[in-house]
């Protein structure tokens, strides 16, 4: 909660300018060449002045997803882990549960806002997204759907505008 004499605008003014990020694509089929969502996330982050410290592709296996997130969060440079894929409801989609089990704090507003914005673009199918954001080891962990359009929406409308502010708050 903000102090009475401070505002979110003041928080943003004192937030870090460039954030070290790790991009994780969760997919049973993607390769570095076909990972269009991971490529897009890296481009949008760097275009916004952030640093991509690392990137990887992992199969949708909970232990593997958790291992990569833990390892990424152990790097001093990494302040945010952005995950794409595995947020749906098929039998293979287990990223939500894997990440949920790691989170120290949850920010459900991200998923709620993402689904509202997504609804405006794709209609009622937006309810099938299990996008989420939370904190693990004082790092921001964002989980988005695997489609490039969903990643663009999440990054441009929600993550990039607030990432420095999120990092400022989680680092206090």
PyMOL commands that place a pseudoatom at each C-alpha (Angstrom):
pseudoatom trace, name=CA, resn=UNK, resi=1, chain=A, elem=C, hetatm=0, pos=[0.000, 0.000, 0.000]
pseudoatom trace, name=CA, resn=UNK, resi=2, chain=A, elem=C, hetatm=0, pos=[1.242, 3.480, -0.807]
pseudoatom trace, name=CA, resn=UNK, resi=3, chain=A, elem=C, hetatm=0, pos=[2.115, 5.986, 1.853]
pseudoatom trace, name=CA, resn=UNK, resi=4, chain=A, elem=C, hetatm=0, pos=[-0.358, 8.909, 1.909]
pseudoatom trace, name=CA, resn=UNK, resi=5, chain=A, elem=C, hetatm=0, pos=[2.325, 11.253, 0.541]
pseudoatom trace, name=CA, resn=UNK, resi=6, chain=A, elem=C, hetatm=0, pos=[3.309, 9.067, -2.398]
pseudoatom trace, name=CA, resn=UNK, resi=7, chain=A, elem=C, hetatm=0, pos=[1.546, 8.126, -5.611]
pseudoatom trace, name=CA, resn=UNK, resi=8, chain=A, elem=C, hetatm=0, pos=[1.970, 5.391, -8.213]
pseudoatom trace, name=CA, resn=UNK, resi=9, chain=A, elem=C, hetatm=0, pos=[3.383, 8.085, -10.498]
pseudoatom trace, name=CA, resn=UNK, resi=10, chain=A, elem=C, hetatm=0, pos=[6.116, 8.878, -7.952]
pseudoatom trace, name=CA, resn=UNK, resi=11, chain=A, elem=C, hetatm=0, pos=[6.814, 5.154, -7.603]
pseudoatom trace, name=CA, resn=UNK, resi=12, chain=A, elem=C, hetatm=0, pos=[7.263, 4.862, -11.367]
pseudoatom trace, name=CA, resn=UNK, resi=13, chain=A, elem=C, hetatm=0, pos=[9.607, 7.850, -11.353]
pseudoatom trace, name=CA, resn=UNK, resi=14, chain=A, elem=C, hetatm=0, pos=[11.917, 6.088, -8.891]
pseudoatom trace, name=CA, resn=UNK, resi=15, chain=A, elem=C, hetatm=0, pos=[11.644, 2.643, -10.513]
pseudoatom trace, name=CA, resn=UNK, resi=16, chain=A, elem=C, hetatm=0, pos=[14.581, 1.061, -12.358]
pseudoatom trace, name=CA, resn=UNK, resi=17, chain=A, elem=C, hetatm=0, pos=[14.761, 1.863, -16.061]
pseudoatom trace, name=CA, resn=UNK, resi=18, chain=A, elem=C, hetatm=0, pos=[16.124, -1.370, -17.461]
pseudoatom trace, name=CA, resn=UNK, resi=19, chain=A, elem=C, hetatm=0, pos=[15.074, -4.741, -16.092]
pseudoatom trace, name=CA, resn=UNK, resi=20, chain=A, elem=C, hetatm=0, pos=[16.979, -8.003, -16.529]
pseudoatom trace, name=CA, resn=UNK, resi=21, chain=A, elem=C, hetatm=0, pos=[14.527, -10.610, -17.830]
pseudoatom trace, name=CA, resn=UNK, resi=22, chain=A, elem=C, hetatm=0, pos=[14.470, -14.338, -18.564]
pseudoatom trace, name=CA, resn=UNK, resi=23, chain=A, elem=C, hetatm=0, pos=[12.069, -15.594, -21.247]
pseudoatom trace, name=CA, resn=UNK, resi=24, chain=A, elem=C, hetatm=0, pos=[10.804, -19.159, -20.941]
pseudoatom trace, name=CA, resn=UNK, resi=25, chain=A, elem=C, hetatm=0, pos=[8.731, -20.805, -23.647]
pseudoatom trace, name=CA, resn=UNK, resi=26, chain=A, elem=C, hetatm=0, pos=[6.814, -23.857, -22.487]
pseudoatom trace, name=CA, resn=UNK, resi=27, chain=A, elem=C, hetatm=0, pos=[6.040, -26.118, -25.423]
pseudoatom trace, name=CA, resn=UNK, resi=28, chain=A, elem=C, hetatm=0, pos=[6.260, -29.745, -26.432]
pseudoatom trace, name=CA, resn=UNK, resi=29, chain=A, elem=C, hetatm=0, pos=[6.824, -28.793, -30.092]
pseudoatom trace, name=CA, resn=UNK, resi=30, chain=A, elem=C, hetatm=0, pos=[8.540, -25.386, -30.416]
pseudoatom trace, name=CA, resn=UNK, resi=31, chain=A, elem=C, hetatm=0, pos=[12.149, -24.990, -31.478]
pseudoatom trace, name=CA, resn=UNK, resi=32, chain=A, elem=C, hetatm=0, pos=[14.261, -21.809, -31.380]
pseudoatom trace, name=CA, resn=UNK, resi=33, chain=A, elem=C, hetatm=0, pos=[13.300, -21.274, -35.046]
pseudoatom trace, name=CA, resn=UNK, resi=34, chain=A, elem=C, hetatm=0, pos=[9.544, -21.749, -34.550]
pseudoatom trace, name=CA, resn=UNK, resi=35, chain=A, elem=C, hetatm=0, pos=[9.213, -20.034, -31.166]
pseudoatom trace, name=CA, resn=UNK, resi=36, chain=A, elem=C, hetatm=0, pos=[7.449, -16.925, -32.466]
pseudoatom trace, name=CA, resn=UNK, resi=37, chain=A, elem=C, hetatm=0, pos=[6.039, -15.977, -29.058]
pseudoatom trace, name=CA, resn=UNK, resi=38, chain=A, elem=C, hetatm=0, pos=[9.411, -16.154, -27.326]
pseudoatom trace, name=CA, resn=UNK, resi=39, chain=A, elem=C, hetatm=0, pos=[10.981, -14.160, -30.148]
pseudoatom trace, name=CA, resn=UNK, resi=40, chain=A, elem=C, hetatm=0, pos=[8.249, -11.516, -29.880]
pseudoatom trace, name=CA, resn=UNK, resi=41, chain=A, elem=C, hetatm=0, pos=[8.595, -11.223, -26.104]
pseudoatom trace, name=CA, resn=UNK, resi=42, chain=A, elem=C, hetatm=0, pos=[12.370, -10.743, -26.404]
pseudoatom trace, name=CA, resn=UNK, resi=43, chain=A, elem=C, hetatm=0, pos=[11.902, -8.070, -29.094]
pseudoatom trace, name=CA, resn=UNK, resi=44, chain=A, elem=C, hetatm=0, pos=[9.244, -6.151, -27.172]
pseudoatom trace, name=CA, resn=UNK, resi=45, chain=A, elem=C, hetatm=0, pos=[11.342, -6.219, -23.994]
pseudoatom trace, name=CA, resn=UNK, resi=46, chain=A, elem=C, hetatm=0, pos=[14.518, -5.013, -25.709]
pseudoatom trace, name=CA, resn=UNK, resi=47, chain=A, elem=C, hetatm=0, pos=[12.597, -2.372, -27.689]
pseudoatom trace, name=CA, resn=UNK, resi=48, chain=A, elem=C, hetatm=0, pos=[11.316, -1.081, -24.328]
pseudoatom trace, name=CA, resn=UNK, resi=49, chain=A, elem=C, hetatm=0, pos=[14.902, -0.822, -23.007]
pseudoatom trace, name=CA, resn=UNK, resi=50, chain=A, elem=C, hetatm=0, pos=[14.994, -4.000, -20.931]
pseudoatom trace, name=CA, resn=UNK, resi=51, chain=A, elem=C, hetatm=0, pos=[17.686, -6.692, -21.054]
pseudoatom trace, name=CA, resn=UNK, resi=52, chain=A, elem=C, hetatm=0, pos=[17.027, -10.307, -21.945]
pseudoatom trace, name=CA, resn=UNK, resi=53, chain=A, elem=C, hetatm=0, pos=[19.515, -12.112, -19.711]
pseudoatom trace, name=CA, resn=UNK, resi=54, chain=A, elem=C, hetatm=0, pos=[18.506, -15.555, -20.932]
pseudoatom trace, name=CA, resn=UNK, resi=55, chain=A, elem=C, hetatm=0, pos=[15.893, -17.558, -22.770]
pseudoatom trace, name=CA, resn=UNK, resi=56, chain=A, elem=C, hetatm=0, pos=[14.965, -21.204, -23.027]
pseudoatom trace, name=CA, resn=UNK, resi=57, chain=A, elem=C, hetatm=0, pos=[12.357, -23.642, -24.285]
pseudoatom trace, name=CA, resn=UNK, resi=58, chain=A, elem=C, hetatm=0, pos=[11.097, -26.438, -22.025]
pseudoatom trace, name=CA, resn=UNK, resi=59, chain=A, elem=C, hetatm=0, pos=[8.542, -29.163, -22.467]
pseudoatom trace, name=CA, resn=UNK, resi=60, chain=A, elem=C, hetatm=0, pos=[5.350, -28.764, -20.469]
pseudoatom trace, name=CA, resn=UNK, resi=61, chain=A, elem=C, hetatm=0, pos=[6.588, -30.838, -17.538]
pseudoatom trace, name=CA, resn=UNK, resi=62, chain=A, elem=C, hetatm=0, pos=[5.991, -29.181, -14.144]
pseudoatom trace, name=CA, resn=UNK, resi=63, chain=A, elem=C, hetatm=0, pos=[9.346, -30.153, -12.617]
pseudoatom trace, name=CA, resn=UNK, resi=64, chain=A, elem=C, hetatm=0, pos=[11.246, -28.832, -15.648]
pseudoatom trace, name=CA, resn=UNK, resi=65, chain=A, elem=C, hetatm=0, pos=[9.278, -25.566, -15.693]
pseudoatom trace, name=CA, resn=UNK, resi=66, chain=A, elem=C, hetatm=0, pos=[9.888, -25.093, -11.965]
pseudoatom trace, name=CA, resn=UNK, resi=67, chain=A, elem=C, hetatm=0, pos=[13.596, -25.903, -12.315]
pseudoatom trace, name=CA, resn=UNK, resi=68, chain=A, elem=C, hetatm=0, pos=[14.104, -23.279, -15.029]
pseudoatom trace, name=CA, resn=UNK, resi=69, chain=A, elem=C, hetatm=0, pos=[12.220, -20.628, -13.066]
pseudoatom trace, name=CA, resn=UNK, resi=70, chain=A, elem=C, hetatm=0, pos=[14.217, -21.374, -9.901]
pseudoatom trace, name=CA, resn=UNK, resi=71, chain=A, elem=C, hetatm=0, pos=[17.510, -21.275, -11.829]
pseudoatom trace, name=CA, resn=UNK, resi=72, chain=A, elem=C, hetatm=0, pos=[16.576, -18.038, -13.585]
pseudoatom trace, name=CA, resn=UNK, resi=73, chain=A, elem=C, hetatm=0, pos=[15.562, -16.434, -10.288]
pseudoatom trace, name=CA, resn=UNK, resi=74, chain=A, elem=C, hetatm=0, pos=[18.919, -17.433, -8.784]
pseudoatom trace, name=CA, resn=UNK, resi=75, chain=A, elem=C, hetatm=0, pos=[20.728, -15.111, -11.247]
pseudoatom trace, name=CA, resn=UNK, resi=76, chain=A, elem=C, hetatm=0, pos=[21.413, -11.721, -9.706]
pseudoatom trace, name=CA, resn=UNK, resi=77, chain=A, elem=C, hetatm=0, pos=[20.690, -9.973, -13.020]
pseudoatom trace, name=CA, resn=UNK, resi=78, chain=A, elem=C, hetatm=0, pos=[17.257, -11.545, -13.474]
pseudoatom trace, name=CA, resn=UNK, resi=79, chain=A, elem=C, hetatm=0, pos=[14.440, -9.524, -11.902]
pseudoatom trace, name=CA, resn=UNK, resi=80, chain=A, elem=C, hetatm=0, pos=[11.571, -10.933, -13.990]
pseudoatom trace, name=CA, resn=UNK, resi=81, chain=A, elem=C, hetatm=0, pos=[10.765, -14.253, -15.634]
pseudoatom trace, name=CA, resn=UNK, resi=82, chain=A, elem=C, hetatm=0, pos=[8.292, -14.119, -18.492]
pseudoatom trace, name=CA, resn=UNK, resi=83, chain=A, elem=C, hetatm=0, pos=[6.733, -17.451, -19.422]
pseudoatom trace, name=CA, resn=UNK, resi=84, chain=A, elem=C, hetatm=0, pos=[4.681, -18.193, -22.523]
pseudoatom trace, name=CA, resn=UNK, resi=85, chain=A, elem=C, hetatm=0, pos=[2.673, -21.347, -23.131]
pseudoatom trace, name=CA, resn=UNK, resi=86, chain=A, elem=C, hetatm=0, pos=[0.968, -24.064, -21.163]
pseudoatom trace, name=CA, resn=UNK, resi=87, chain=A, elem=C, hetatm=0, pos=[-1.769, -21.846, -19.697]
pseudoatom trace, name=CA, resn=UNK, resi=88, chain=A, elem=C, hetatm=0, pos=[-4.723, -23.505, -21.419]
pseudoatom trace, name=CA, resn=UNK, resi=89, chain=A, elem=C, hetatm=0, pos=[-6.930, -26.368, -20.312]
pseudoatom trace, name=CA, resn=UNK, resi=90, chain=A, elem=C, hetatm=0, pos=[-5.717, -29.326, -22.375]
pseudoatom trace, name=CA, resn=UNK, resi=91, chain=A, elem=C, hetatm=0, pos=[-4.434, -32.400, -20.584]
pseudoatom trace, name=CA, resn=UNK, resi=92, chain=A, elem=C, hetatm=0, pos=[-0.824, -31.307, -21.323]
pseudoatom trace, name=CA, resn=UNK, resi=93, chain=A, elem=C, hetatm=0, pos=[-1.263, -27.730, -20.007]
pseudoatom trace, name=CA, resn=UNK, resi=94, chain=A, elem=C, hetatm=0, pos=[0.318, -27.833, -16.553]
pseudoatom trace, name=CA, resn=UNK, resi=95, chain=A, elem=C, hetatm=0, pos=[2.284, -24.582, -16.483]
pseudoatom trace, name=CA, resn=UNK, resi=96, chain=A, elem=C, hetatm=0, pos=[-0.305, -22.817, -14.342]
pseudoatom trace, name=CA, resn=UNK, resi=97, chain=A, elem=C, hetatm=0, pos=[-0.053, -25.426, -11.585]
pseudoatom trace, name=CA, resn=UNK, resi=98, chain=A, elem=C, hetatm=0, pos=[3.752, -25.578, -11.805]
pseudoatom trace, name=CA, resn=UNK, resi=99, chain=A, elem=C, hetatm=0, pos=[4.104, -21.816, -11.387]
pseudoatom trace, name=CA, resn=UNK, resi=100, chain=A, elem=C, hetatm=0, pos=[1.299, -21.479, -8.853]
pseudoatom trace, name=CA, resn=UNK, resi=101, chain=A, elem=C, hetatm=0, pos=[3.174, -23.898, -6.566]
pseudoatom trace, name=CA, resn=UNK, resi=102, chain=A, elem=C, hetatm=0, pos=[6.289, -21.650, -6.693]
pseudoatom trace, name=CA, resn=UNK, resi=103, chain=A, elem=C, hetatm=0, pos=[4.662, -18.309, -5.979]
pseudoatom trace, name=CA, resn=UNK, resi=104, chain=A, elem=C, hetatm=0, pos=[5.252, -16.524, -2.686]
pseudoatom trace, name=CA, resn=UNK, resi=105, chain=A, elem=C, hetatm=0, pos=[2.696, -13.835, -3.572]
pseudoatom trace, name=CA, resn=UNK, resi=106, chain=A, elem=C, hetatm=0, pos=[0.021, -13.676, -6.253]
pseudoatom trace, name=CA, resn=UNK, resi=107, chain=A, elem=C, hetatm=0, pos=[-1.229, -10.656, -8.153]
pseudoatom trace, name=CA, resn=UNK, resi=108, chain=A, elem=C, hetatm=0, pos=[-4.572, -11.911, -9.504]
pseudoatom trace, name=CA, resn=UNK, resi=109, chain=A, elem=C, hetatm=0, pos=[-5.303, -8.521, -11.058]
pseudoatom trace, name=CA, resn=UNK, resi=110, chain=A, elem=C, hetatm=0, pos=[-2.962, -9.337, -13.939]
pseudoatom trace, name=CA, resn=UNK, resi=111, chain=A, elem=C, hetatm=0, pos=[-4.947, -12.407, -15.014]
pseudoatom trace, name=CA, resn=UNK, resi=112, chain=A, elem=C, hetatm=0, pos=[-8.229, -10.576, -14.506]
pseudoatom trace, name=CA, resn=UNK, resi=113, chain=A, elem=C, hetatm=0, pos=[-7.138, -7.592, -16.600]
pseudoatom trace, name=CA, resn=UNK, resi=114, chain=A, elem=C, hetatm=0, pos=[-5.570, -9.816, -19.251]
pseudoatom trace, name=CA, resn=UNK, resi=115, chain=A, elem=C, hetatm=0, pos=[-8.814, -11.761, -19.676]
pseudoatom trace, name=CA, resn=UNK, resi=116, chain=A, elem=C, hetatm=0, pos=[-10.862, -8.529, -19.916]
pseudoatom trace, name=CA, resn=UNK, resi=117, chain=A, elem=C, hetatm=0, pos=[-8.547, -7.159, -22.596]
pseudoatom trace, name=CA, resn=UNK, resi=118, chain=A, elem=C, hetatm=0, pos=[-8.453, -10.510, -24.341]
pseudoatom trace, name=CA, resn=UNK, resi=119, chain=A, elem=C, hetatm=0, pos=[-12.262, -10.712, -24.263]
pseudoatom trace, name=CA, resn=UNK, resi=120, chain=A, elem=C, hetatm=0, pos=[-12.373, -7.426, -26.173]
pseudoatom trace, name=CA, resn=UNK, resi=121, chain=A, elem=C, hetatm=0, pos=[-10.268, -9.052, -28.915]
pseudoatom trace, name=CA, resn=UNK, resi=122, chain=A, elem=C, hetatm=0, pos=[-11.394, -12.685, -29.037]
pseudoatom trace, name=CA, resn=UNK, resi=123, chain=A, elem=C, hetatm=0, pos=[-14.665, -12.863, -27.134]
pseudoatom trace, name=CA, resn=UNK, resi=124, chain=A, elem=C, hetatm=0, pos=[-15.698, -15.491, -24.627]
pseudoatom trace, name=CA, resn=UNK, resi=125, chain=A, elem=C, hetatm=0, pos=[-12.764, -17.804, -25.459]
pseudoatom trace, name=CA, resn=UNK, resi=126, chain=A, elem=C, hetatm=0, pos=[-10.712, -15.480, -23.219]
pseudoatom trace, name=CA, resn=UNK, resi=127, chain=A, elem=C, hetatm=0, pos=[-12.111, -17.354, -20.209]
pseudoatom trace, name=CA, resn=UNK, resi=128, chain=A, elem=C, hetatm=0, pos=[-9.907, -20.341, -21.110]
pseudoatom trace, name=CA, resn=UNK, resi=129, chain=A, elem=C, hetatm=0, pos=[-6.698, -18.444, -20.353]
pseudoatom trace, name=CA, resn=UNK, resi=130, chain=A, elem=C, hetatm=0, pos=[-5.025, -19.091, -17.041]
pseudoatom trace, name=CA, resn=UNK, resi=131, chain=A, elem=C, hetatm=0, pos=[-2.551, -16.213, -17.350]
pseudoatom trace, name=CA, resn=UNK, resi=132, chain=A, elem=C, hetatm=0, pos=[-1.072, -15.242, -13.984]
pseudoatom trace, name=CA, resn=UNK, resi=133, chain=A, elem=C, hetatm=0, pos=[1.506, -13.018, -12.308]
pseudoatom trace, name=CA, resn=UNK, resi=134, chain=A, elem=C, hetatm=0, pos=[3.177, -13.399, -8.963]
pseudoatom trace, name=CA, resn=UNK, resi=135, chain=A, elem=C, hetatm=0, pos=[6.374, -13.212, -6.974]
pseudoatom trace, name=CA, resn=UNK, resi=136, chain=A, elem=C, hetatm=0, pos=[8.959, -15.936, -6.479]
pseudoatom trace, name=CA, resn=UNK, resi=137, chain=A, elem=C, hetatm=0, pos=[12.228, -15.229, -4.664]
pseudoatom trace, name=CA, resn=UNK, resi=138, chain=A, elem=C, hetatm=0, pos=[11.581, -11.462, -4.930]
pseudoatom trace, name=CA, resn=UNK, resi=139, chain=A, elem=C, hetatm=0, pos=[11.326, -11.779, -8.708]
pseudoatom trace, name=CA, resn=UNK, resi=140, chain=A, elem=C, hetatm=0, pos=[8.270, -11.136, -10.866]
pseudoatom trace, name=CA, resn=UNK, resi=141, chain=A, elem=C, hetatm=0, pos=[7.009, -14.245, -12.658]
pseudoatom trace, name=CA, resn=UNK, resi=142, chain=A, elem=C, hetatm=0, pos=[4.502, -13.712, -15.469]
pseudoatom trace, name=CA, resn=UNK, resi=143, chain=A, elem=C, hetatm=0, pos=[2.756, -16.568, -17.225]
pseudoatom trace, name=CA, resn=UNK, resi=144, chain=A, elem=C, hetatm=0, pos=[1.017, -15.858, -20.542]
pseudoatom trace, name=CA, resn=UNK, resi=145, chain=A, elem=C, hetatm=0, pos=[-0.663, -17.944, -23.220]
pseudoatom trace, name=CA, resn=UNK, resi=146, chain=A, elem=C, hetatm=0, pos=[1.434, -19.302, -26.058]
pseudoatom trace, name=CA, resn=UNK, resi=147, chain=A, elem=C, hetatm=0, pos=[-0.037, -17.269, -28.895]
pseudoatom trace, name=CA, resn=UNK, resi=148, chain=A, elem=C, hetatm=0, pos=[1.945, -14.286, -30.180]
pseudoatom trace, name=CA, resn=UNK, resi=149, chain=A, elem=C, hetatm=0, pos=[-1.200, -12.120, -30.152]
pseudoatom trace, name=CA, resn=UNK, resi=150, chain=A, elem=C, hetatm=0, pos=[-1.798, -12.912, -26.480]
pseudoatom trace, name=CA, resn=UNK, resi=151, chain=A, elem=C, hetatm=0, pos=[1.852, -12.170, -25.638]
pseudoatom trace, name=CA, resn=UNK, resi=152, chain=A, elem=C, hetatm=0, pos=[1.729, -8.862, -27.504]
pseudoatom trace, name=CA, resn=UNK, resi=153, chain=A, elem=C, hetatm=0, pos=[-1.462, -7.887, -25.676]
pseudoatom trace, name=CA, resn=UNK, resi=154, chain=A, elem=C, hetatm=0, pos=[-0.031, -8.806, -22.266]
pseudoatom trace, name=CA, resn=UNK, resi=155, chain=A, elem=C, hetatm=0, pos=[3.283, -7.058, -22.839]
pseudoatom trace, name=CA, resn=UNK, resi=156, chain=A, elem=C, hetatm=0, pos=[2.060, -3.901, -24.529]
pseudoatom trace, name=CA, resn=UNK, resi=157, chain=A, elem=C, hetatm=0, pos=[-0.988, -3.254, -22.341]
pseudoatom trace, name=CA, resn=UNK, resi=158, chain=A, elem=C, hetatm=0, pos=[0.070, -4.611, -18.942]
pseudoatom trace, name=CA, resn=UNK, resi=159, chain=A, elem=C, hetatm=0, pos=[3.624, -5.832, -18.421]
pseudoatom trace, name=CA, resn=UNK, resi=160, chain=A, elem=C, hetatm=0, pos=[5.842, -3.260, -20.138]
pseudoatom trace, name=CA, resn=UNK, resi=161, chain=A, elem=C, hetatm=0, pos=[3.960, -0.242, -18.733]
pseudoatom trace, name=CA, resn=UNK, resi=162, chain=A, elem=C, hetatm=0, pos=[4.219, -1.582, -15.158]
pseudoatom trace, name=CA, resn=UNK, resi=163, chain=A, elem=C, hetatm=0, pos=[7.363, -3.754, -15.120]
pseudoatom trace, name=CA, resn=UNK, resi=164, chain=A, elem=C, hetatm=0, pos=[9.710, -1.156, -13.572]
pseudoatom trace, name=CA, resn=UNK, resi=165, chain=A, elem=C, hetatm=0, pos=[7.056, -0.301, -10.968]
pseudoatom trace, name=CA, resn=UNK, resi=166, chain=A, elem=C, hetatm=0, pos=[6.531, -3.998, -10.176]
pseudoatom trace, name=CA, resn=UNK, resi=167, chain=A, elem=C, hetatm=0, pos=[10.292, -4.491, -9.763]
pseudoatom trace, name=CA, resn=UNK, resi=168, chain=A, elem=C, hetatm=0, pos=[10.573, -1.411, -7.551]
pseudoatom trace, name=CA, resn=UNK, resi=169, chain=A, elem=C, hetatm=0, pos=[7.861, -2.715, -5.249]
pseudoatom trace, name=CA, resn=UNK, resi=170, chain=A, elem=C, hetatm=0, pos=[9.037, -6.337, -5.070]
pseudoatom trace, name=CA, resn=UNK, resi=171, chain=A, elem=C, hetatm=0, pos=[12.606, -5.194, -4.357]
pseudoatom trace, name=CA, resn=UNK, resi=172, chain=A, elem=C, hetatm=0, pos=[11.658, -3.136, -1.278]
for i in range(1, 172): cmd.bond("trace and resi %d" % i, "trace and resi %d" % (i + 1))
show_as sticks, trace
zoom trace
